[in-house]
């Protein structure tokens, strides 16, 4: 028995029917290949449940079930397009099983290609959540094979950093493309659909850090007049500070570059990144939070300077420049400075005349940086954004940002997974997930 179910504008699916007491309706939700609703009727008031899996990715996932009397609705999400999905649910004391096929992706979406993958050497993560940039910003969840599990297309405003999926909610930031209109905020996007809420982040750009207690910290511009000692000309200069927004909305300035350094001209002084705001002095391009150290690492790209800042007091715990590298490769225009689980310093370096280099430093007792590991990409590319993170099995995940490529490499430098974005697309920050979360 086959039947077609229609719900508003939702796409209907032809389903192989179960027995009469195990009958269920499945509908795809609106214009998406990744979410569906399973609805069945059962006299049970407790103990109802549902699981689902792609037949080519057979790890069963529990579905979130809501009940209204005898009718039960399960939210299924993270479904790859054009895939056969199997689901089970409890009805009238027995477990029922059936399948349906998801629809294809909307036209014009970025394409991802995995051209290298060795599961025997790769870490156990299975999904990536992030943002793909191009003509528009597209929020995404994809799997190891580069298959879409969820997406949301956005306006041409630059969405740079997706940091987590927490309880079925994705966090990402947005700001004006030319940075002349201060609309910065961190957005909370329900993956199942619903209203997107925002936390205002005044003067924000590039990135943010999300602490476990819900506090959001971010680099914020601080524009001040400065007199050039050489010419005597007064110009507006864009420096950076760190602001925190507490869960109750209170905003605190934790740290400010103007209290620690004096402006000085450099090669990117006239970059135009901030359009009419002023000269691009510090260019903060990364802020990461370490729960173990209760501190922030702030990367000031144009100064080749890294600060570690105590979260509780705002005190400077450490400051490093390439001059502090006492052995190994000196970094340049660093991105994504972060502490590894072993307490070493990781960053992505973009040399002026060569390909990107992921570098790991040990901080010695004198505060000097000693290289303990590095990985050099085999060809050059765009020096825009990027990440380098140590994985639980000792491998390293590298996101090359504007190059539109991500890799996982072993300590010996072997590539065990590589993904490329299609022409015209590139990546903001991403986060790795071992499992997809259950939606509320």
Secondary structure, 3 states (H helix, E strand, C coil): CEEECCCCCCCECEEECCCHHHCEEEEECCCCCCEEEEEEECCCCCCCCEEEEECCEEEEEECEEEEECCEEEEEEECCCCCCEEEEEEEECCEEEEEEEECCCCCCCCCCEEEEEECCCCCCCCCEEEEEEECCCCEEEEEECCCCEEEEEECCCCECCEEEEEECCEEEEEEECCCCCCCCCEEEEEECCCCCCEEEECCCECCCCEECCCCCEEEEEEEEEEEECCCCCCEEEEEEEEEEEECCCCCEEEEEEHHHCCCCCCCCCCCCCCCCCCCEECCCEEEEEEECCCCEEEEEEHHHCEEEEEECCCCCEEEEECHHHEEECCCCCCCEEEEECCCCCEEEEEECCCCCEEEEEEEECCCCCEEEEEEEECCCCCCCCCCEEEECCCCCEEEECHHHCEEEEECCCCCEEEEEEECCCCEEEEEEEECCCCCCC
